[in-house]
Amino acid sequence: MGSRVAKPHSAYASAMLRRALLHVCLPLLVLACGTADVPAEGGGPPVEVVADASAVLDASPADASLPARDGAPDGPLDASPPRRAEVAFVGSGDGNVRTYAVDSATGALAPKGVTAVGGDPSYLAFDEGRRLAFVVDSTRNRVHAYSVDPSTGTLTKKNDVASGGTGATHVSLVPSGRYLLVAHYTSGQLSVVPVAADGTLAAPSDVVFAGEKAHYAQMDAARRTVFVPCLGANVVARYTLDEGSGALAALAPVGLPAGAGPRHLAFAPSTPFAFVVNELQSSVTSFGYDAATGGLTLIETRSSLPVDFAGANTGAAIFAHPAGRYVYSSNRGHDSIARFVVEPTGRLTLDGHVSTSGRTPRSFTLAGGGRFAYVANQASGTVWGYTFVPANGELVPMGVAALAEGLGAAKFVGTARFVDP
């Protein structure tokens, strides 16, 4: 990180006075209450009160997950979190990417714009700080870079490059913002696409064969390991990335139960667990996750379907709630989102389903810091919204306020909270 920005004397004194008062007053408040623990929301374990609460008060939980950019200077100690505008994106088989404003209080969606990308814009990734969107076209095997105007939802093309394989199916941005990772379902390749400071893309710096039907690629928050679920090979391939050269180095792949067909992966924030949705087996596998080594240790696999369901089904997307207590996966056939409770051991308890109010939920996402969720129903051409219930993790449909229709084959839905200019 860079050096801190110099602070005017008066502002610095104000900040120090505020911190001093917190150091004095908070212990008195704790003594008055007779305990140093605060009950956690939803019946969880108590949360310890920290001695220096100024860091907690200064923090913005919704912004904490945003990656720091290498070489970017820290802000002033008393700087307020930047204002952000959340925008929802829908990528469709009709060649268009549609944008929607997300109401921060209710989760309602308001149409903003339509961008003709062409081909099949089946997955997107975002750089919230630089207000960028990256779109993978799975039919023409290209990756496109766009700047985003959060106020209007307008996407302005920067450039596009070849993705480095065939059947490009997933794209993600590494935490530093320097590279995109692209998984290729048809060729099984993983490619690394450099991202310049202005958001433009360069030809891949490395391309490797990750495994048959590579479906997803993501670097962990520890900025050490890249994980690639490969549906055909039935493994999660693993790599390290040299961010100086953009080169990948292979680690040993991790196997899944026979016939699982791993598709996507999610980490449970603030817990040592990772979860994989299995397309072929309609199940979720939980792993112990070692951030220091990128290790995955299999814990168990649970079906994502009700015990009385006998129809055809495939698993699709998976997300872990930011609080770390719930995991959600989508079922195509049962047309539902399954809710799992994460036990302290990493084991999963299937705790219910909610209808997606449409057919073939290929993609869904959590939004609003975990307060909302949206699902893209590919066969119905709709997006449907939900509100998260903290007490039990249920997703309650919002109704028409968060319904988008006429989207063609809606393959992707995701949101980004862009920094206001």
Secondary structure by P-SEA (a helix, b strand, c coil): ccccccccaaaaaaaaaaaaaaaccaaaaaaaaccccccccccccbbbbbccccccccccccccccccccccccccccccccbbbbbbbbbccccbbbbbbbccccbbbbbcccccccccccccccccccbbbbbbbcccbbbbbbbbcccccbbbbcccccccccccccccccccccbbbbbbcccbbbbbbbbcccccccccccccccccccccccccccccbbbbbbccccccccccccccccbbbbcbbbbccccccccbbbbcccccbbbbbbccccbbbbbbccccccbbbbcccccccccccccbbbbcbbbbcccccbbbbbbccccbbbbbbbcccccccccccccccccccccccccccccbbbbbbccccbbbbbbbbcccbbbbbbccccccccccccccccccccccc
